[in-house]
Amino acid sequence: MKYLLLIYESEKAWENITEAEQGQIYQEYMDYTNGIKKKGNYIAGEALQPISTATTVRVKNGKTLTTDGPFAETREQLGGFYMVEAKDLDEAIKLATGIPAVRSGSIEVRPIMPTPPPE
Amino acid sequence: MDIAAVFRDERARALATLIRLLGDFDRAEDALQDAFAAALQQWPREGVPDNPRAWLVSTARHKGIDRLRRDAGLAARAGEIAYLAEPAAPPPDLADEPFTDDLMRLMFTCCHPALALEAQVALTLKTLCGLTVEQIARAFLVSPATMAQRLVRAKAKIRAARIPYEVPGSDRLAERLDGVLRVVYLVFTEGYAATLGDALVRRELCGEAIRLGRLLRALLPASGEVAGLLGLMLLHDSRRNARVDTRGDVVVLEDQDRSLWDRAQIGEGQALAEEALRRAGGGFYALQAAIAALHGQAARPGDTDWPQIAALYTLLMRLHPSPVVALNHAAAVAMGERLDRGLRLIEQLEAGGELGSYHLLPAAKADILRRMGRREEAALAYESALRLTTQPAERRYLERRRREVMEQL
């Protein structure tokens, strides 16, 4: 079963640490990613540019409306994700607890909706 | 032959096994209902089978697979049916072992931390205790529709997020067991607290919580905290006939007619409390059970070993700190050592502000002030307590106390 692990973290906190500390966290992500690749849980994973680069899009009455930034201001922002294969929620939770941001931010674990089989 | 009694005894274990065999809560519940209906037809004619549980499980399993076949989307489910009908899924054994494992699975799944606490409680009462949606709704003062929806949502999450139907591994067992114990204790305290409406439902909740405690005790005989929780519940419940008077008013521990206490139950609770202390010395429930046991030992209020109770609360506060524990500690210090020391501790708590909306804080303060003869301040504290509770029995008690100190002014 597939789960999306959404990584929420304070972007401000990230800006306020030294380059050396950032480098160390990058290394932790590399190690984590390699680890779950080896175990066969990894499907995909990416880091996102900060929310200052985000654009929110809607279509109202056929007209495209774009606004700067994310939909809502929150203390923590979506900063990246992993998609993993896990046998059940407990395994997915265990995988989530390995993501470095789990200590400073939070990880939302969402099951991927299965595609119905073709009729 | 009491078929209803057989159903009552076998329901939880049969359901727990069926959830594993059929892979779904709702499907298992429906299938078990079908099996009960079949039993009502067949058993009076042919007699109760030697192993009614195995009969119910194997009948229900077939009914469940039949239902699945009848349901829409048959083509999509062909694979699933083949899987479920496969003889590899072991037929229910005559031995108790697999049923016991399934019951543990059910307990840990209902109390999975990914479910909201209120959903854990509802699911436990529905599946393990067999309470109806209406009963659970009445117990928690919500409408049956709200409660039904809470259950539907919880079961949908179990399915969609694939919450596993298994007992957690030893690396997480202690942590997850805490969650199970919390749910059982919550069921008990909801039943025990006077904040709920219906007295009959309250009794039922306490009874169910104790039944769950006994079940856990049978499943995990070496756990000190399980022994502690069961002991704690038995000791509290032993006072059920003394803690409310004929008008439904609260009778505080000090004023209770101790001849109404259930001595046999106190004995059982005390033995469990001792075992709990031996096995899990600093456990949250073990310590509370030990405190309840000390109260149970006192033949008269004056015989209460307050210094020892205060010492146990000190330990509880160090190992499992919470504002409510601190309040109980302060009250025990007041009774065991000196009233003014207890009062000072309560005033510190008051300043902390965490219990700002908890009526038992000013009530405890009022009680100490009353004992110190500071009646005017006591009356004011009783008034503060009255502002924080709407529960009629609690209010009557506080109003009576307030009147008493006012009359002596």
Interface residues (C-beta under 8 A of the other chain):
Chain A: M1 K87 D88 L89 D90 I93 V109 P111 M113 P116 P117 E119
Chain B: A75 A76 H112 A114 A160 A161 R162 I163 P164 E166 P168
